[in-house]
Amino acid sequence: MKIYENGRIQSLQAYQKNQPAAKPGLVKAKSSGKDELSISQEALEMAQVGMTPANGDKRLSRTDRLEQLKQLVENGTYEVNEHKIADKIARYLLGE
């Protein structure tokens, strides 16, 4: 009984065909191993004013909004929307 391993040879050949051929005289540059991140100036400005590309509207920045909320609480004029809170609790409990 003879066992042919053509499947293994063909798999190896297919793998070798997909590998880029090394050209003589070319040396691959070593990567520094560091990831890089670049953020455009427009994205930075949008983040500062709390603007998103989807809605494009200007809102208060996070720090400005927090200051506003602090002042409302200190003045005693902060109002809680109990209907909105109850709705969020109900949705959470129902798994929505």
MIDOSE-1310 file (N, C-alpha, C; in nm, 2 decimals, decimal comma, always signed):
residues 96
mkiy	+0,08/-0,12/+0,00/+0,00/+0,00/+0,00/+0,09/+0,12/+0,00; +0,06/+0,22/-0,09/+0,14/+0,34/-0,10/+0,05/+0,46/-0,05; +0,11/+0,55/+0,02/+0,04/+0,67/+0,08/+0,11/+0,79/+0,01; +0,02/+0,86/-0,06/+0,07/+0,98/-0,13/+0,03/+1,10/-0,04
engr	+0,12/+1,19/-0,02/+0,09/+1,31/+0,05/+0,09/+1,43/-0,04; +0,02/+1,42/-0,14/+0,01/+1,53/-0,24/-0,05/+1,65/-0,17; -0,15/+1,63/-0,08/-0,22/+1,74/-0,02/-0,12/+1,83/+0,06; -0,03/+1,77/+0,13/+0,07/+1,84/+0,21/+0,16/+1,92/+0,12
iqsl	+0,21/+1,86/+0,01/+0,30/+1,93/-0,08/+0,23/+2,05/-0,15; +0,10/+2,03/-0,19/+0,03/+2,13/-0,26/+0,00/+2,25/-0,16; -0,03/+2,22/-0,03/-0,05/+2,32/+0,06/+0,08/+2,40/+0,08; +0,19/+2,34/+0,09/+0,32/+2,41/+0,11/+0,35/+2,49/-0,01
qayq	+0,32/+2,44/-0,13/+0,35/+2,52/-0,25/+0,26/+2,64/-0,26; +0,13/+2,63/-0,22/+0,04/+2,74/-0,22/+0,09/+2,85/-0,12; +0,14/+2,80/+0,00/+0,19/+2,90/+0,09/+0,31/+2,97/+0,04; +0,40/+2,90/-0,02/+0,52/+2,96/-0,08/+0,49/+3,06/-0,19
knqp	+0,38/+3,03/-0,26/+0,35/+3,12/-0,37/+0,30/+3,26/-0,32; +0,23/+3,25/-0,20/+0,18/+3,38/-0,14/+0,29/+3,46/-0,07; +0,40/+3,40/-0,04/+0,51/+3,48/+0,02/+0,58/+3,57/-0,08; +0,61/+3,69/-0,04/+0,68/+3,78/-0,13/+0,82/+3,73/-0,15
aakp	+0,87/+3,73/-0,27/+1,00/+3,68/-0,30/+1,10/+3,78/-0,25; +1,21/+3,73/-0,19/+1,31/+3,82/-0,14/+1,40/+3,85/-0,26; +1,42/+3,98/-0,28/+1,51/+4,03/-0,39/+1,65/+4,05/-0,34; +1,74/+4,00/-0,41/+1,88/+4,02/-0,37/+1,92/+4,17/-0,36
glvk	+1,99/+4,20/-0,25/+2,04/+4,34/-0,24/+1,94/+4,43/-0,16; +1,82/+4,38/-0,14/+1,73/+4,46/-0,06/+1,73/+4,42/+0,09; +1,73/+4,51/+0,17/+1,73/+4,48/+0,32/+1,61/+4,55/+0,38; +1,53/+4,47/+0,45/+1,41/+4,52/+0,51/+1,45/+4,61/+0,63
akss	+1,38/+4,72/+0,63/+1,40/+4,82/+0,74/+1,34/+4,76/+0,87; +1,41/+4,77/+0,98/+1,35/+4,72/+1,10/+1,25/+4,82/+1,15; +1,14/+4,78/+1,20/+1,04/+4,87/+1,26/+1,09/+4,90/+1,40; +1,05/+5,02/+1,44/+1,08/+5,06/+1,58/+1,00/+4,99/+1,68
gkde	+0,89/+4,92/+1,64/+0,81/+4,85/+1,74/+0,72/+4,94/+1,82; +0,71/+5,07/+1,78/+0,63/+5,17/+1,85/+0,51/+5,20/+1,77; +0,39/+5,21/+1,83/+0,27/+5,25/+1,76/+0,27/+5,40/+1,75; +0,21/+5,45/+1,65/+0,20/+5,59/+1,63/+0,05/+5,63/+1,62
lsis	+0,01/+5,74/+1,67/-0,12/+5,79/+1,66/-0,11/+5,94/+1,61; -0,19/+5,97/+1,51/-0,20/+6,11/+1,47/-0,34/+6,16/+1,46; -0,37/+6,27/+1,52/-0,50/+6,33/+1,53/-0,49/+6,46/+1,46; -0,59/+6,48/+1,37/-0,59/+6,61/+1,29/-0,62/+6,72/+1,38
qeal	-0,58/+6,84/+1,33/-0,61/+6,96/+1,41/-0,76/+6,98/+1,42; -0,84/+6,95/+1,31/-0,98/+6,96/+1,31/-1,05/+6,87/+1,42; -1,00/+6,75/+1,43/-1,05/+6,66/+1,53/-1,02/+6,71/+1,67; -0,90/+6,77/+1,69/-0,87/+6,82/+1,82/-0,96/+6,94/+1,86
emaq	-0,99/+7,02/+1,76/-1,08/+7,14/+1,79/-1,22/+7,09/+1,82; -1,27/+6,98/+1,74/-1,40/+6,93/+1,77/-1,41/+6,87/+1,91; -1,30/+6,81/+1,95/-1,30/+6,75/+2,09/-1,31/+6,85/+2,19; -1,24/+6,97/+2,17/-1,24/+7,07/+2,27/-1,38/+7,14/+2,28
vgmt	-1,45/+7,15/+2,18/-1,59/+7,22/+2,19/-1,70/+7,12/+2,20; -1,67/+6,99/+2,21/-1,77/+6,88/+2,23/-1,85/+6,86/+2,10; -1,79/+6,88/+1,99/-1,87/+6,87/+1,86/-1,84/+6,74/+1,80; -1,94/+6,68/+1,74/-1,92/+6,55/+1,68/-1,94/+6,57/+1,53
pang	-1,88/+6,49/+1,44/-1,90/+6,50/+1,30/-2,04/+6,46/+1,26; -2,11/+6,38/+1,33/-2,24/+6,33/+1,30/-2,34/+6,44/+1,31; -2,34/+6,52/+1,41/-2,44/+6,62/+1,43/-2,39/+6,76/+1,39; -2,26/+6,78/+1,41/-2,20/+6,90/+1,36/-2,24/+7,03/+1,44
dkrl	-2,31/+7,01/+1,55/-2,35/+7,12/+1,63/-2,25/+7,15/+1,74; -2,25/+7,28/+1,79/-2,16/+7,31/+1,89/-2,23/+7,30/+2,02; -2,17/+7,23/+2,12/-2,22/+7,22/+2,25/-2,12/+7,27/+2,35; -2,15/+7,28/+2,47/-2,06/+7,32/+2,57/-1,95/+7,21/+2,59
srtd	-1,83/+7,26/+2,62/-1,72/+7,16/+2,64/-1,75/+7,09/+2,77; -1,69/+6,98/+2,79/-1,72/+6,90/+2,91/-1,69/+6,98/+3,04; -1,58/+7,05/+3,04/-1,55/+7,13/+3,16/-1,65/+7,24/+3,18; -1,69/+7,31/+3,07/-1,79/+7,41/+3,09/-1,92/+7,36/+3,14
rleq	-1,96/+7,24/+3,09/-2,09/+7,18/+3,13/-2,08/+7,14/+3,28; -1,97/+7,09/+3,32/-1,95/+7,05/+3,46/-1,96/+7,17/+3,55; -1,90/+7,28/+3,51/-1,90/+7,41/+3,59/-2,05/+7,46/+3,60; -2,12/+7,45/+3,49/-2,26/+7,49/+3,49/-2,34/+7,41/+3,58
lkql	-2,32/+7,28/+3,58/-2,39/+7,19/+3,67/-2,36/+7,21/+3,82; -2,23/+7,24/+3,85/-2,19/+7,27/+3,98/-2,26/+7,40/+4,03; -2,27/+7,50/+3,95/-2,33/+7,62/+3,99/-2,48/+7,60/+4,01; -2,55/+7,52/+3,93/-2,69/+7,49/+3,95/-2,71/+7,42/+4,08
veng	-2,63/+7,33/+4,11/-2,64/+7,25/+4,24/-2,62/+7,34/+4,36; -2,51/+7,43/+4,35/-2,48/+7,52/+4,46/-2,59/+7,62/+4,48; -2,65/+7,67/+4,37/-2,76/+7,77/+4,38/-2,89/+7,70/+4,42; -2,90/+7,57/+4,41/-3,03/+7,50/+4,45/-3,13/+7,51/+4,33
tyev	-3,08/+7,54/+4,21/-3,17/+7,55/+4,10/-3,17/+7,43/+4,00; -3,09/+7,33/+4,04/-3,08/+7,21/+3,95/-3,21/+7,13/+3,97; -3,27/+7,10/+3,85/-3,39/+7,02/+3,85/-3,37/+6,88/+3,80; -3,42/+6,78/+3,87/-3,41/+6,64/+3,82/-3,53/+6,61/+3,75
nehk	-3,52/+6,54/+3,63/-3,63/+6,50/+3,55/-3,66/+6,35/+3,59; -3,75/+6,34/+3,68/-3,78/+6,20/+3,74/-3,84/+6,11/+3,63; -3,91/+6,16/+3,53/-3,96/+6,08/+3,43/-3,85/+6,02/+3,34; -3,75/+6,09/+3,31/-3,64/+6,05/+3,24/-3,56/+5,94/+3,31
iadk	-3,54/+5,96/+3,44/-3,47/+5,87/+3,53/-3,55/+5,74/+3,54; -3,68/+5,75/+3,56/-3,76/+5,63/+3,57/-3,76/+5,55/+3,44; -3,76/+5,62/+3,33/-3,76/+5,55/+3,20/-3,62/+5,48/+3,18; -3,51/+5,54/+3,22/-3,38/+5,48/+3,20/-3,37/+5,35/+3,29
iary	-3,42/+5,36/+3,42/-3,42/+5,25/+3,51/-3,50/+5,13/+3,45; -3,62/+5,16/+3,40/-3,71/+5,06/+3,35/-3,64/+4,99/+3,22; -3,58/+5,07/+3,14/-3,51/+5,01/+3,02/-3,40/+4,92/+3,07; -3,33/+4,96/+3,17/-3,21/+4,88/+3,22/-3,26/+4,75/+3,27
llge	-3,37/+4,76/+3,35/-3,42/+4,64/+3,42/-3,49/+4,54/+3,31; -3,54/+4,60/+3,21/-3,60/+4,52/+3,10/-3,50/+4,47/+3,00; -3,38/+4,51/+3,01/-3,27/+4,47/+2,93/-3,27/+4,53/+2,79; -3,33/+4,65/+2,78/-3,33/+4,72/+2,65/-3,21/+4,80/+2,63
